[in-house]
Amino acid sequence: MVFKKLLGAVGVGGPSVDTVLDGVAAVPGGPLSGQVRLRGGRTDLEIEQITLDLVARVEAEGHDEETEGTVVFDRVVVAGGFRLAEESEQTIPFTLTLPWETPVTELYGQPLGVVLGVRTELEVSGARDKGDLDQLSVSPLPVQEAILEALGQLGWGFKSADLELGHINGTDQRLPFYQEIELTPPAHYAHALNEIEVTFLATPGGMDVVIEADKRGGLFSGGHDTVNRFTVSHHNVQHVDWNAEVDRWIKQLVDSRGAHAGQYGGHYGEQHHGQPHYGGHHGDHHGDHHSGGHRSGPSTGAVVAGVAAGVAVGVVGGMVAAEVVDEIGDAFEGEEDEGGDE
């Protein structure tokens, strides 16, 4: 058990906190459970509030450069209004619900290169201290897994995954950022496409799949980007021929000629541009959807070449990055040092 001592608000000898998440990976829209374990300091203290922040390392593209920052995309108060006695220990169980648009960080246990965290904040004597920071693992929903598996079986290769600050206009996106999973084409599409970027925007009632294709130029025409949005259901996932469905989507992208192709099951609007912000909450942000030049996430590594025994073929065999983030603090370097009074 590793307790992090909180010094900013109450000085040396203050309380310590250790947040422990349940071992099972969560899914978007599903529960996240764990415990906040407190250890008292040298004096009794009134714990006014314990808050859990869901944080993400997000990229933002400006006019001349790309920057990174930490965004708080959900905040939940789990306890408060109690006394923590000197040198005592107290455990507070919690269960919260992840936003439906929470990014996927792993597939079949293999990391995709996107890093999320749960940060614990204690409010003591009117001051706030950012305490424990724990890595958050999120597995895909069944329909997300089915689509990624189909892409893998169709020969698409994993390139990178990252989080982009901004809003895809024409959708009901709720978070201040969106996840992009970049894939390279199989041989029979390589003449037409350089890559595609896949974004999932899930809701309780279904999911939009936004696919942006970087199309190659022809003899008398330059390359351009084409974007389509497809709507799928959470129900009867096992009864859909996803290989055929996803390949139909790709063919529709290849056959389209405009910058924005005709849509299936929804409308993809013109891009909304705005000034990106960092460190705020999910109601505060709007930005752009840029079509090219994305950098991989902080832990995107080599593509897994083999398939482990008993694990599904397809995505694991040809898509998933092998490199793992060893320490959540490496990805959020500098963020934990911003604690203190707010």
N, C-alpha and C positions, 0 to 999 in steps of 0.2 A: 504494500500500500504506500503510495507516494502522496504526501500532503504538500500542498504549496502554501507557504506562509504568506499572509497578507500584511504588508508593511505600510503601504501608502496612507491608509485612512487612520490607523490607530497606532502606528509606530511599532518598534521592536517589541516582541512579546505578545503580538496580536494573535487572532485565531488563524487556523489553517483549514484548507478545504481540499477535498479530493472527490471529484466527480467520476463515477464509474458507470459506463454504459453497458447494457446487456450485450452479450457476445454475438447475438444474432444480428446480421445486417438488416437494416430497415429497408422499406420500399417507399417510393413517393406516395403521399396520401395515407400512409400507414402509421402505426404507433411507434414511438421511440421511448424506451423505458430505461431506467437506471436509478442510481442513488447518488445523492449529494451527502458526503460524509464530512462532518465538521469536528474540529478539535479545538477546544477553548484555549485561550492564551493565559496570561498571568493575572487577568482580572475578569470579572463578570462583564458581559457585554449584551446590549440589546441589539438583536439582529432585526433590522427593520424590513429587509427584503432580500430574497435570493432570486436572482434572475438567470435564466439560461438564454444565451444568444446563439442562434445558428449563423455561422459565418462562412464566407466563401472567398477564395482568392480569385479575383476577377480581372480581366484585361480590358483596357479601354483604348481605342484608337483615336488619336488626335489628327490634326492636319499633317504634322511632320513626324510624329513618333507614336510609339505604343507604350503605354504605362500599365502598371499593375497596382492594385490596392485591395483592401479587405472590405467587403460589404456585409453588413448584418441584414439577413433576409427574413428573419423571424425572431421574436423575443417573447418569452413566456415566463411569468412570475410563478415560481413553484412553492414558495413558502415565505413567511415573514411574521413579524410581530411576536417574537419570543425571545427569552433570555438564554444565552449560552453561558453556563457557569464556568468558572475558572478551571482549566485543565480537564473539563468534561468532554465527552464524545457524544455526538448525536448523528443519527442517520435519517435522511429524508428521502423516501422513495418518490419517484415521479414517473408520469407517463404523459407525453405530449404527442400531438399529431403533426407529422411533417407536411409542409405544403405539397400540393400535387405536382408542382413544377420543380421540386427538388431534383437537382442533377443526379445522374447515375455515376457512381464512382468505380464500380467494379462489375465484371461480367464473368460468371462461373468462377468467382473467387480471384480473378485476375484484374489488377488495377487498370483503369483507363487513363490515368494521369490527371484527373480532376481531384482537387483536395478541398474537403469541407471540414468544419470543426464545430464543436460545441464549447462555448466559453461561459464559465460560471462567474457571475458578478455578485458580490455581497455589498449591501448597503448598511453601513454601521455609522451611527452618530451623524447622519446626514451626509456622509461621504461615501463614494462608491469605489470599490477596488475590483479590478479584473483579476480573477483568480485562475483557476484551473482551465486548461485548454486541451481538449481531447479530440482525436480524429474521429470523424463520422463516416461510416461506410454505408453506402446505399446501393442496393441491388435493383435491377430493372423490374418493372411491372411485367406480368406475363405477355402483354401485347408488345411491349418494348423489346423484350427478349426474343419474341418470335420474329420481329422485323429484323433485328440485328443478326439473328441466326440465319434468316433467309438471305441477307446480304452476303454473309460469309459463305454460305453454300453456293451462291451464285458467282463466287469468285472475287468479290470486292475485298480489298486489303485495308486494314486499319492503318491510318497515318498519324492521327493525333486527336485529342479531345481537349477542349478548353471552354472557358466561360467568358462570354462577351457582354460587357456592359451595354445596355440599350434595350429598345423595345421593338418588336416586330409588329409594325402597324397593320391593322386589318385583322389582328387576332385578339383573343381575350387574354393575352399574356398578363400575369399578375406580378411576377417577380421583376426586379430591376435589371436582370440579366437573363441570358438564355445560353443553353449548352449547345455547342457545335461538335459533332463527331465527323471528322474528315476521313474520307475513304478514297482509295485509288481504284481505278476501274480494272476489270478483267480484260483479257486480250481482245475479246470481240467488241468491247466498247472503247478501247483505247484510242481508236481513230477519231472518235467523236467527242470524248470527254477527257479532261485532264484530271478532274476529281469531282466528288460531290460532298456536300456538307448536310448532315441530317440533324434536325432539331425536333425534340419531342415537347409538346405543350399539352400536358395531361390535365384533365378535370375529372370530377366524380362521374360525369356522364359519358366520357369518351376521351379521345385524344386527337389533336392535330399533329400531323407529321409534315414538317416543312423541309423540303429538299431543294437545295440550291446547287445547280450544276454549273461547273466551269467548262464551257464548251470550246472546243478547238476551232480555230478559224479555217476557212477553206481557201481555195486558190484565189477567189475574188472577194473574200469577206474576212473580216477580223473575228477573233474570238469574242465571246460575250457570256454573260451569266444569265441563267434562266432559273426562275423560282416557281415551284408548285407547292400547293398545300393539299394534303389528303387527310380525310377524317376517318377514323377507325373507332370501333367499339371495344370496350373491355370484355364483352360477353362472347361466348362461343369461339374463343381464340383458337382452341384446339381443332375446330372444324373448318378453318380457313386454309386454303392452299397458299401459304404466304410466299413461297418461291414464285408462283405464278403472279400473285398480286403485286409483289414488290417489283418484279421484272416489268410488269405492265406500267408501273409508275416510271421506271427508268426509260422505257421506250417512249413514253409520252414526253419526257424531258428532251430526249434526243430529237424527236420529231418536231418539237416546237421551234419557232423561228424568232419570236419576240423576246425582249428582255424579261418579260413576265408572261409565262405561258398561261393557257386556259386552266382553270382550276377544277379540281374534283372534290366535291363535298365541302366547299368553303371558298372564301375570298382572301387573297393575299394582297394587301393594299400597298400603296406607295410608302417609301421609307419615311419614318419620322426622325428628324434630326434634332439633337439638343445637346446641352453641355453635360458631360458625365460628372458625377459626384462620387465620393468615396466615404465609406464608414457610416453611412446613414441607414435608413430602414426602407423596406420595400415599397413604401408609398411615395418615396421622394425622388425617384430616378427615372429619367428617360434619356435615350441616346440613339446612336445610329446602328444600323445593320450594314456593316461593310462586307463587300463580297470577296475580297482577296487579301492575301498576305498575312494570314493568321499564323501566329506562333503556337507551338505545341504547349500543353500544360507543363507544370514544373517537374512532373515525374514521368513524362512520356518517354519510353525507352524502345528497345528493339522489339520487333514483332515476334511473337512466339511461333516457332517453326513446327513444333510437334504437337501432338494431341495426347493428353494424359489418358490413361486407361479409364474407361467408364465415363468420360466426360464427352459431351455432345460434340460432334464434328462441326466444322463450319467456322464460326466466329473464333473459337479458341484456336483452331488450326491455322487461321490466316489473318486474324484481325487484332487480337488483344495485345496490348503492350505488356512487357514482362517486368519492367522496372518498377520498384515499389518505393513509396515515400517511407523512409525509416522512422523519421520523427516528424510529428505534426508541426513542431516548432520551426523546423527547417523551412516549411512552406509559408509560415506566417511570421517569418523572421522580422523582428522589430515591433510586431504588433503587441506582444505581451508586455513590452517595456513602456507602453503608453498609459499604464494604469495610474491610479491616483484620483484626486478629486476631479469631478466633472461638473 
